[in-house]
Amino acid sequence: MAEDFQNKKIKELESELELKKKEVSNHLDRIEYLEDAIMEIEETLSKKSNKSGDPLLKFQIKELERKYRELKDRMGYIRVENVKLRSELEKLKTNASSSSIRIVTQNSLSNQAILSIAKDIVYIEMIRHFFLL
């Protein structure tokens, strides 16, 4: 009985070991791919740095990055506010069954504003990737 349990445990551990070996192999392949990509990017950047860049283009990129950071900050505040409102809603749902008072909270940003911010972030991210590659 004890030997069967030990044999079963050994087989389970061997199968887990095989899975881990496959995962490590996949990760090593991914690392190799990423290293190649990094070398290509470094080559591209070194070629681009030798050429004189357009100062207007550099200024526009810096402005887009600044706007991107601002939008990310705003999205962070929106997420925090969303979590707070959800917790308040949960409290209201639990209290609604015991109380007849209804409290309504109003979101400071509409869905339109949130969608606009999300679209701006996607646009800036696309431009940023375009200029970095």
C-alpha positions as CSV (number, residue, x, y, z in Angstrom):
1,M,0.0,0.0,0.0
2,A,2.8,2.4,1.0
3,E,4.8,1.4,-2.1
4,D,1.8,2.1,-4.4
5,F,1.5,5.5,-2.9
6,Q,5.2,6.2,-3.3
7,N,5.2,5.0,-6.9
8,K,2.1,7.1,-7.6
9,K,3.8,10.1,-6.1
10,I,7.0,9.4,-8.0
11,K,5.1,9.3,-11.3
12,E,3.3,12.5,-10.5
13,L,6.6,14.2,-9.7
14,E,8.2,12.9,-12.9
15,S,5.3,14.3,-14.9
16,E,5.6,17.6,-13.2
17,L,9.3,17.6,-13.9
18,E,8.6,17.0,-17.6
19,L,6.1,19.9,-17.7
20,K,8.7,22.1,-16.0
21,K,11.4,21.1,-18.5
22,K,9.0,22.0,-21.4
23,E,8.2,25.4,-19.7
24,V,11.9,26.1,-19.2
25,S,12.6,25.2,-22.9
26,N,9.8,27.5,-24.0
27,H,11.1,30.3,-21.8
28,L,14.6,29.8,-23.2
29,D,13.3,30.0,-26.8
30,R,11.4,33.2,-25.9
31,I,14.6,34.7,-24.3
32,E,16.6,33.9,-27.4
33,Y,13.9,35.6,-29.6
34,L,13.8,38.6,-27.4
35,E,17.6,38.9,-27.3
36,D,17.6,38.9,-31.1
37,A,14.9,41.6,-31.2
38,I,16.9,43.7,-28.7
39,M,20.0,43.5,-30.9
40,E,18.0,44.5,-34.0
41,I,16.5,47.5,-32.1
42,E,20.0,48.5,-30.9
43,E,21.3,48.4,-34.5
44,T,18.4,50.5,-35.7
45,L,18.9,53.0,-32.9
46,S,22.6,53.3,-33.5
47,K,21.9,53.9,-37.2
48,K,19.3,56.5,-36.4
49,S,21.4,58.2,-33.9
50,N,24.1,58.8,-36.4
51,K,21.7,60.8,-38.6
52,S,20.6,64.2,-37.5
53,G,17.0,64.1,-36.3
54,D,14.3,66.5,-37.0
55,P,14.0,68.8,-34.0
56,L,10.3,69.4,-34.6
57,L,9.7,65.7,-34.6
58,K,11.7,65.2,-31.4
59,F,9.6,68.0,-29.8
60,Q,6.4,66.4,-30.9
61,I,7.5,63.0,-29.6
62,K,8.3,64.5,-26.2
63,E,4.9,66.3,-26.1
64,L,3.1,63.1,-27.0
65,E,5.0,61.2,-24.2
66,R,4.1,63.9,-21.7
67,K,0.5,63.7,-22.7
68,Y,0.7,59.9,-22.6
69,R,2.0,60.1,-19.0
70,E,-0.8,62.5,-18.0
71,L,-3.4,60.2,-19.5
72,K,-2.0,57.2,-17.7
73,D,-2.1,59.2,-14.4
74,R,-5.7,60.1,-15.1
75,M,-6.6,56.5,-15.9
76,G,-5.0,55.5,-12.6
77,Y,-7.2,58.0,-10.7
78,I,-10.2,56.8,-12.6
79,R,-9.4,53.2,-11.6
80,V,-9.1,54.2,-8.0
81,E,-12.3,56.0,-8.1
82,N,-14.0,53.1,-9.8
83,V,-12.8,50.7,-7.0
84,K,-14.2,53.1,-4.4
85,L,-17.5,53.4,-6.2
86,R,-17.8,49.7,-6.6
87,S,-17.2,49.2,-2.9
88,E,-19.8,51.8,-2.0
89,L,-22.2,50.1,-4.4
90,E,-21.6,46.8,-2.7
91,K,-22.2,48.4,0.7
92,L,-25.4,50.0,-0.7
93,K,-26.6,46.6,-2.1
94,T,-26.1,45.0,1.3
95,N,-27.8,47.9,3.1
96,A,-30.6,48.1,0.6
97,S,-32.3,45.1,1.9
98,S,-32.4,46.4,5.5
99,S,-33.0,50.1,4.7
100,S,-35.4,52.0,2.5
101,I,-33.1,55.0,2.0
102,R,-31.5,55.1,-1.4
103,I,-28.2,56.9,-1.9
104,V,-27.1,57.7,-5.5
105,T,-23.5,58.5,-6.2
106,Q,-22.5,60.4,-9.4
107,N,-19.4,59.6,-11.3
108,S,-17.3,62.7,-12.0
109,L,-16.3,61.3,-15.4
110,S,-18.8,60.1,-17.9
111,N,-18.3,57.0,-20.1
112,Q,-17.6,59.4,-23.0
113,A,-14.6,61.0,-21.1
114,I,-13.2,57.6,-20.2
115,L,-13.5,56.3,-23.8
116,S,-11.9,59.5,-25.0
117,I,-8.9,59.1,-22.6
118,A,-8.6,55.4,-23.6
119,K,-8.6,56.4,-27.3
120,D,-5.9,59.0,-26.7
121,I,-3.7,56.5,-24.9
122,V,-4.0,54.0,-27.7
123,Y,-3.2,56.7,-30.3
124,I,-0.2,57.9,-28.3
125,E,1.0,54.4,-27.8
126,M,0.8,53.7,-31.6
127,I,2.7,56.8,-32.4
128,R,5.3,56.0,-29.8
129,H,5.9,52.5,-31.1
130,F,6.0,53.8,-34.6
131,F,8.8,56.3,-33.8
132,L,10.7,53.9,-31.6
133,L,10.9,51.2,-34.3
